[in-house]
Amino acid sequence: MIAMSYATHLQKDKKLAKIIGDELHELKLHQNIPLRLMASIMSQQLSTKVAKVIFHRFLELFNGKEPKPQQVLDMPFEKLRAVGLSNAKVNYVKNVAAFCIDHKITDKKLLKMQNDEIVDLLTQIKGVGKWTVEMLLMFSLGREDIFAVDDLGIQQAMIKAYKLPLDDKKKLKEQMLKISEKWSPFRTYACLHLWGWKDNSPN
């Protein structure tokens, strides 16, 4: 009944209560986190549809099976380029593979770590920013209390819902963080509802 408890908590915020509506979200835990991180890099600045096509082509390089980091590292650069990845993205994907091997990163290891520890660890990889790790925490590790303050969609939704100022980015983020404090420990769910509301609300 986790969904019910999160909704009850978030609805204490009257503005967010209007956004939540009847649909409740559930977080899922996914396996093979190193691969999820690579997929996240592949999907950067692409539509969901295009990202899915590229990831499917990527898996075809490994006969449709999910590869281990060593297999990705061993895959020739040009073959990865051929699935539709830019030079930079191929390098970043290989960076992730190498880092995961060097630091013995496994699902088991990450599941034991705190959110901040995971952010600090994975943002050491060139090509992996805080936002990318936050998405991994939300959508692959199922962490319930992540707030993606740098996400454009969250910013747009909160500017609209809370009438926040547009002119000062630093002040905007400060206000967003302050509002989000009262959503804890369920900030991930708040983000999911804000994204859904932004995409479906009339302009």
C-alpha positions as CSV (number, residue, x, y, z in Angstrom):
1,M,0.0,0.0,0.0
2,I,3.0,2.3,-0.5
3,A,1.2,4.2,-3.3
4,M,-1.7,5.1,-0.9
5,S,0.7,6.4,1.8
6,Y,2.7,8.5,-0.7
7,A,-0.5,10.1,-2.2
8,T,-1.8,11.0,1.3
9,H,1.5,12.6,2.2
10,L,1.9,14.6,-1.1
11,Q,-1.8,15.8,-1.0
12,K,-0.9,17.9,2.1
13,D,0.5,20.3,-0.5
14,K,-2.7,21.8,-1.9
15,K,-1.2,22.8,-5.3
16,L,0.3,19.3,-5.8
17,A,-3.0,17.7,-4.6
18,K,-4.7,19.2,-7.7
19,I,-2.1,17.7,-9.9
20,I,-2.0,14.2,-8.5
21,G,-5.5,13.2,-9.4
22,D,-6.6,9.5,-9.3
23,E,-3.7,7.8,-11.1
24,L,-1.0,6.4,-8.7
25,H,2.5,5.5,-9.7
26,E,4.6,2.5,-8.8
27,L,8.4,2.4,-8.9
28,K,10.1,-0.7,-10.3
29,L,13.5,-2.1,-9.6
30,H,15.5,-3.1,-12.8
31,Q,18.4,-5.4,-13.1
32,N,21.8,-4.8,-14.8
33,I,22.2,-1.2,-13.6
34,P,25.5,-0.6,-15.6
35,L,23.5,-1.3,-18.8
36,R,20.7,1.0,-17.7
37,L,23.3,3.8,-17.2
38,M,24.6,3.2,-20.7
39,A,21.0,3.3,-22.1
40,S,20.4,6.5,-20.3
41,I,23.5,8.1,-22.0
42,M,22.3,6.8,-25.4
43,S,18.9,8.4,-24.9
44,Q,20.2,11.9,-24.0
45,Q,18.6,14.6,-26.1
46,L,16.6,12.1,-28.1
47,S,12.8,11.4,-28.2
48,T,11.7,8.2,-26.4
49,K,10.8,6.6,-29.7
50,V,14.3,7.2,-31.3
51,A,16.1,6.2,-28.1
52,K,14.2,2.8,-28.1
53,V,15.2,2.2,-31.7
54,I,18.9,2.9,-31.0
55,F,18.9,0.7,-27.8
56,H,17.3,-2.2,-29.7
57,R,20.0,-1.9,-32.4
58,F,22.6,-1.8,-29.7
59,L,21.2,-5.1,-28.2
60,E,21.3,-6.7,-31.6
61,L,25.1,-6.3,-31.6
62,F,25.0,-8.8,-28.7
63,N,22.4,-11.1,-30.3
64,G,19.5,-9.5,-28.5
65,K,21.0,-10.3,-25.1
66,E,21.9,-7.7,-22.4
67,P,25.7,-7.4,-22.5
68,K,28.1,-7.2,-19.6
69,P,30.4,-4.2,-19.3
70,Q,33.4,-6.2,-20.7
71,Q,31.4,-7.1,-23.8
72,V,30.6,-3.4,-24.4
73,L,34.2,-2.5,-23.9
74,D,35.3,-5.1,-26.4
75,M,32.8,-4.1,-29.1
76,P,34.6,-2.1,-31.9
77,F,34.0,1.6,-31.9
78,E,32.6,1.7,-35.4
79,K,30.0,-1.0,-34.7
80,L,28.7,1.1,-31.9
81,R,28.7,4.2,-34.1
82,A,26.7,2.2,-36.7
83,V,23.7,1.8,-34.4
84,G,23.2,5.6,-34.4
85,L,25.4,6.8,-31.6
86,S,27.6,9.9,-31.9
87,N,31.3,9.7,-31.4
88,A,30.9,11.4,-28.0
89,K,28.2,8.9,-26.9
90,V,30.2,5.9,-27.9
91,N,33.1,7.2,-25.8
92,Y,30.8,7.8,-22.9
93,V,29.2,4.4,-23.1
94,K,32.7,2.8,-23.1
95,N,33.6,5.1,-20.2
96,V,30.7,3.6,-18.2
97,A,31.7,0.1,-19.1
98,A,35.4,0.7,-18.1
99,F,34.4,2.4,-14.9
100,C,32.0,-0.4,-13.9
101,I,34.7,-2.9,-14.4
102,D,37.4,-0.9,-12.6
103,H,35.2,-0.2,-9.6
104,K,33.5,-3.6,-9.6
105,I,30.0,-2.0,-9.9
106,T,27.2,-4.5,-9.6
107,D,23.5,-4.2,-8.9
108,K,24.2,-5.8,-5.4
109,K,26.8,-3.1,-4.6
110,L,24.6,-0.2,-5.7
111,L,21.5,-1.5,-3.9
112,K,23.4,-1.2,-0.6
113,M,24.5,2.4,-1.2
114,Q,22.8,5.6,-0.3
115,N,21.5,8.0,-3.0
116,D,24.2,10.6,-2.4
117,E,26.9,8.0,-2.5
118,I,25.7,6.7,-5.9
119,V,25.6,10.2,-7.3
120,D,29.1,10.9,-6.0
121,L,30.4,7.6,-7.4
122,L,28.8,7.6,-10.9
123,T,29.3,11.3,-11.7
124,Q,33.0,10.6,-11.7
125,I,32.4,9.0,-15.1
126,K,33.0,11.4,-18.0
127,G,29.7,11.9,-19.8
128,V,27.6,11.1,-16.7
129,G,26.0,14.1,-15.0
130,K,23.9,14.4,-11.8
131,W,20.6,14.4,-13.8
132,T,21.5,11.1,-15.5
133,V,22.2,9.5,-12.2
134,E,19.0,10.9,-10.7
135,M,17.0,9.3,-13.5
136,L,18.9,6.0,-12.8
137,L,18.0,6.2,-9.1
138,M,14.3,6.9,-10.0
139,F,13.7,4.5,-12.9
140,S,16.2,1.7,-12.4
141,L,16.8,1.6,-8.6
142,G,13.3,2.6,-7.6
143,R,14.4,5.2,-5.1
144,E,11.4,7.1,-3.7
145,D,13.0,10.3,-2.5
146,I,14.8,11.8,-5.5
147,F,14.1,15.4,-6.7
148,A,15.5,16.3,-10.1
149,V,15.8,20.1,-9.6
150,D,17.8,20.4,-12.9
151,D,15.1,18.7,-15.0
152,L,13.6,21.1,-17.5
153,G,10.2,19.3,-17.4
154,I,10.0,19.6,-13.6
155,Q,11.1,23.2,-13.7
156,Q,8.4,24.0,-16.3
157,A,5.7,22.2,-14.3
158,M,6.6,23.9,-11.0
159,I,6.9,27.4,-12.6
160,K,3.3,26.9,-13.9
161,A,1.8,25.2,-10.8
162,Y,3.5,27.4,-8.2
163,K,3.8,30.7,-10.2
164,L,7.6,30.8,-9.7
165,P,9.8,33.5,-11.2
166,L,11.5,32.8,-14.5
167,D,14.2,35.5,-14.5
168,D,16.7,34.1,-12.0
169,K,17.6,30.4,-12.5
170,K,19.5,30.2,-9.1
171,K,16.5,31.6,-7.2
172,L,14.1,29.3,-9.1
173,K,16.1,26.2,-8.0
174,E,16.3,27.4,-4.4
175,Q,12.5,27.9,-4.4
176,M,11.9,24.5,-6.0
177,L,14.1,22.8,-3.4
178,K,12.3,24.5,-0.6
179,I,8.9,23.5,-1.9
180,S,10.1,19.9,-2.5
181,E,11.3,19.5,1.1
182,K,7.7,19.0,2.3
183,W,7.3,16.2,-0.2
184,S,10.1,14.1,1.3
185,P,10.3,11.1,1.6
186,F,8.3,10.7,-1.6
187,R,9.8,13.3,-3.9
188,T,10.2,10.8,-6.8
189,Y,6.5,10.3,-6.9
190,A,5.9,14.1,-6.9
191,C,8.3,14.3,-9.9
192,L,6.3,11.6,-11.8
193,H,3.1,13.4,-11.2
194,L,4.6,16.8,-12.3
195,W,5.9,15.3,-15.5
196,G,2.6,13.7,-16.3
197,W,0.7,16.9,-15.5
198,K,3.0,19.0,-17.7
199,D,2.6,16.7,-20.7
200,N,-1.2,16.5,-20.3
201,S,-2.3,19.9,-19.0
202,P,-3.7,22.4,-21.4
203,N,-1.4,25.3,-22.2
